Amino acid sequence: MDYYNEAFGIIDALAAEGLITESKAIQDAIESCSTATEILMRLRWQMQQIHAAKNLLLPDTRRRIESLIATLDRELSG
């Protein structure tokens, strides 16, 4: 999985759902970090926050976030 392409796809999906603040938070997580590991850790944290707080997510967006979180968990634990 290409983490960045999937993250940008989720950014677009959140924006389309009207969740602009959440969309921007993910983009900021990617753009404001220095190292790849820092980006992945912040991206995972941000995705977890959105997933936990938003019951309004469309099912496809929720599935994509869950999948990316699982992938990032595996990547960061290995």
Residue, then its C-alpha position, 0 to 999 in steps of 0.5 A: m500500500d502506498y501510504y501517502n496516496e491512500a492518505f491523500g485519497i482519505i483527505d479528499a474523501l473527508a473534504a467531500e463529506g464536509l469534514i474539512t478540519e479533519s481533512k486539513a489535520i491529516q494534510d498537516a500531519i504529512e506536511s509538518c513532519s521531518t522524517a518518514t517515521e515521524i510522518l507515519m506515526r503522526l498519520r496513524w495518530q490522526m487517523q485514529q482520532i478521526h476514526a474514534a470521534k466521527n460516527l458520521l463517516l461514510p462506510d467507505t471512508r471508515r473502511r479506508i481509515e481502518s485499513l490504513i491504521a492497520t497497515l501503519d500499525r504493522e509497519l511501525s511495529g516491525 
